[in-house]
């Protein structure tokens, strides 16, 4: 009977040990899952950041092109005014632009 009791106590302890091992194993998987989701959050932040950088680059390229477009338009406007029959010296172009800027709108 003593041996039977020892055997029952031992098996009972083994059952609890098994429960403990299953629990710790699940905790390890839970930790892996949490680490994974944490990395996914950082990955999402990184992707949002790079997406914003791409759009800021597009915006910078756009403004850069607009500046050059303005230079091109000013240049072509001066060329057109120079060859216009009403007069075409650079000083007359400047005078006309001053008059345009000073006129009330």
N, C-alpha and C positions, 0 to 999 in steps of 0.2 A: 504493500500500500504506500509505503514511503516513496518507493521508486515511481509509482504511478503519479503521486502528488508532485514530485520533482519534474516528471515529464510534462505534466499539465502546466505547471508554472513556467517551465522552459518554453513550451509551445505558445503560451499566452504572451510571454515576452517577445517571442519571435514575430507573433502577429502584430504587436505594437511596433516592433522594429521595422517590419515591412511597411506599416502605415506611415511611420516616420520617413522611411526612405522614399516612398511614393510621394509624400508631401514635399520633401526637399527637392526631389526630381522635378516636380511641378513648379517649385519656386525658381529653379534654375531656368526652366523654359519661360517662366514669366519674366525673369530678369532679361533673358535674351530678347524676348518680345519688346520689353520696355526700351532696351538699348536700340533695337531696330527702329521702333517708332520715333525715338529721340533723333536718331540719324535721319530719318525721313523728314522730320520737322526742319532740321538744319538744311537738308537737301532742298526742301521747298523754299526756305529763306534764301538760299543761294540762287535758286532758279528765278525767284522773284527779283532779286538784286540784279542778276545778269540781264533779265528781261528789261528792267528799268534802264540799265546801262545801254542796251541796244537802242531803246527809244531815245535816250538822251543823245546818243551818237547820231541817230537819224535827225533829231532836232538841230544838232550842231551843223551837220552837213547841209540841212535845209537853210539855216540862217546864213551859212557861208555862201551858198549858191545865191541867196537873195542879195547879199552884198555885191557879189560879182555881177548879178543881173542889173543892179542899180548903176554900177560903174559902166556897164555896157550901154544901158539906156541913156545915161548922161553923155557918153561919148558919141553915140549915134545921133542924139539930138543936136549936139554941137556941130557935127558934120552936116546934118540936114540944114541947119540954120546958116552955116557958112556958104552953102551952095544955093541958098534960096535967093530969088531975084531981088528981094527987098534990101539986101545988104548982108555982107558976110564976114566982116572982120571980127576978130576975137573980142575986141573991145565992145563992138555993138552987141555981140552975144551976151557979154557980161552985163552990159547996160540993160538989155531986155530982161535978163534974169533978175536984176536988181529991181526993175520996175514991177515985174511980176510978183516978187516977194513982198514989195512994199505996198502993193495995191490991196485995198480992203476986199474981203471975201464975203 
